[in-house]
Amino acid sequence: MTSVLSISDIPASFRRHGVPSIHANGTAVPIHAAQCRFGGVRYFFCCPICDRQTLRLYARVESPNVACRRCAIGRSFPQSRNLDRGARLCEKGAKLARRLGAHQPTGFAIPPRPAHMWQRTYRRLIAEIERIDEERMVVLYEAATAIGLFRGQPLIRSDGSIHQPRTRRRASTRGK
């Protein structure tokens, strides 16, 4: 669990009177005032670990120190651009299932309609989950055929259509 301290949480009187630092979790955190381009001042925390200017400091439960996001949480964040297409589809389907109230989405089992949700919205979300599940199956099928499984066996979709995987052409060695 992580708690966040924002520069906007510091009372303006502290910032106006030039308080050079505050104490958060027993750590002295310097406050830096940067001049804005067209006048005025903008205040930043200075990370006690890396001296980086930041608007927010994070405090982890297991650590008594406060630090910027990079130092407190770590440099690697689970971003969608680091995931492949199948993993992004899984994350998207799980997010929609959580919106419908599923706590542990396994195989995208569709939960019942939540109270106070419009039926039209519920049907739209279910259709989106089914579309994502179908696309996820195509991605898994293409990955399996790429490594040599399912040779020559087409994938039959839920609507009865047949999906043929893309074949990659080998480089021609003739004429060299």
C-alpha positions in Angstrom: 0.0 0.0 0.0 1.3 3.4 -0.9 0.2 6.8 0.4 0.8 10.0 -1.6 1.8 13.5 -0.4 1.1 16.2 -3.0 2.5 19.7 -3.0 -1.1 21.0 -3.1 -1.6 19.4 0.3 0.9 21.8 1.9 -0.8 24.9 3.2 -0.1 28.0 1.1 1.1 29.9 4.2 4.0 27.4 4.5 5.0 27.9 0.9 4.6 31.7 1.0 6.8 32.2 4.0 9.7 30.3 2.6 9.7 27.2 4.7 12.7 25.4 3.2 11.6 21.9 4.1 8.8 19.9 5.7 9.0 16.7 7.7 7.2 13.7 6.3 7.5 10.3 8.0 10.5 11.6 10.0 12.4 12.6 6.8 13.2 16.3 6.0 12.0 17.0 2.5 13.2 20.2 1.0 10.8 22.4 -1.0 12.2 24.1 -4.1 10.6 27.3 -5.5 11.0 27.6 -9.3 10.3 30.9 -11.1 7.6 30.6 -13.7 8.2 32.1 -17.2 5.6 34.8 -17.0 6.0 35.6 -13.3 4.9 33.7 -10.2 6.4 30.8 -8.4 5.8 27.1 -8.6 6.8 24.8 -5.7 8.3 21.4 -5.9 9.4 18.7 -3.5 13.0 17.6 -3.8 13.2 13.8 -3.6 15.4 13.0 -0.5 17.0 10.0 -2.4 17.7 11.3 -6.0 17.2 15.1 -5.6 14.6 15.1 -8.4 12.0 17.8 -8.5 8.5 16.3 -8.1 5.0 17.4 -7.3 4.2 14.2 -5.4 6.0 12.0 -2.8 5.1 8.4 -2.1 5.4 6.6 1.2 5.3 2.9 1.2 4.0 1.0 4.2 7.0 -1.3 4.5 9.5 1.7 4.3 9.6 4.7 6.6 11.1 6.9 3.8 9.2 9.2 1.4 10.5 9.5 -2.1 9.5 10.3 -5.7 7.7 7.7 -7.8 10.8 6.3 -9.4 12.6 5.8 -6.1 9.6 4.7 -4.0 7.8 2.4 -6.4 10.5 1.4 -8.8 11.4 2.2 -12.4 9.5 -0.6 -14.1 5.8 0.0 -14.3 3.3 -2.4 -15.9 2.5 -0.3 -19.0 0.5 -1.6 -21.8 3.2 -0.7 -24.3 5.4 -3.3 -22.7 2.8 -6.0 -23.2 2.2 -8.0 -26.4 -1.2 -7.9 -28.1 -2.6 -11.0 -26.3 -1.7 -9.7 -22.9 -3.2 -6.3 -23.7 -6.4 -8.0 -24.8 -6.5 -10.0 -21.5 -6.0 -6.8 -19.5 -8.7 -5.0 -21.4 -11.2 -7.9 -20.9 -10.3 -8.1 -17.2 -10.9 -4.4 -16.8 -14.3 -4.6 -18.4 -15.2 -7.7 -16.3 -14.2 -5.7 -13.1 -16.4 -2.9 -14.3 -19.3 -5.4 -14.2 -18.3 -6.5 -10.7 -16.2 -9.6 -11.3 -13.5 -9.8 -8.6 -11.4 -12.6 -10.1 -12.1 -12.7 -13.9 -11.1 -16.2 -15.0 -11.7 -16.9 -18.6 -13.9 -13.8 -18.8 -16.9 -15.4 -17.1 -19.6 -12.8 -17.5 -21.0 -11.7 -14.2 -24.7 -10.7 -13.7 -25.8 -7.2 -14.4 -24.9 -4.9 -11.4 -27.6 -3.0 -9.7 -28.3 0.4 -11.1 -26.6 -0.3 -14.5 -28.6 0.3 -17.6 -29.4 -2.8 -19.5 -28.2 -1.2 -22.7 -24.8 -0.5 -21.1 -24.6 -4.0 -19.7 -25.3 -5.5 -23.2 -22.7 -3.2 -24.8 -20.1 -4.3 -22.2 -20.9 -8.0 -22.7 -20.6 -7.6 -26.5 -17.3 -5.9 -26.0 -16.0 -8.7 -23.7 -17.1 -11.3 -26.2 -15.4 -9.4 -29.1 -12.2 -9.2 -27.0 -12.4 -12.9 -26.1 -12.8 -13.8 -29.7 -9.9 -11.6 -30.7 -7.8 -13.1 -27.9 -8.5 -16.6 -29.2 -7.3 -15.6 -32.7 -4.1 -14.2 -31.2 -3.5 -17.4 -29.2 -4.3 -19.5 -32.3 -1.8 -17.5 -34.4 0.8 -17.8 -31.7 0.3 -21.6 -31.5 0.5 -22.0 -35.3 3.7 -19.9 -35.3 5.4 -22.4 -33.0 4.2 -25.4 -34.9 1.0 -26.4 -33.2 -2.3 -26.8 -35.1 -0.6 -27.3 -38.5 -3.2 -27.0 -41.2 -6.2 -26.9 -38.8 -8.3 -23.8 -39.2 -9.8 -22.0 -36.2 -13.6 -22.0 -36.3 -15.0 -18.9 -34.7 -18.2 -18.7 -32.7 -20.1 -17.2 -35.6 -19.1 -20.2 -37.8 -16.5 -18.3 -39.9 -13.1 -19.8 -40.4 -9.9 -18.0 -39.5 -6.9 -18.9 -41.5 -3.6 -17.8 -39.9 -1.3 -15.5 -41.8 1.5 -17.3 -43.4 5.0 -15.8 -43.6 6.9 -16.1 -46.9 10.3 -17.4 -46.8 13.1 -15.4 -48.4 13.8 -16.7 -51.8 17.4 -18.0 -52.3 17.1 -18.3 -56.1 19.1 -16.0 -58.3 21.9 -15.4 -55.8 
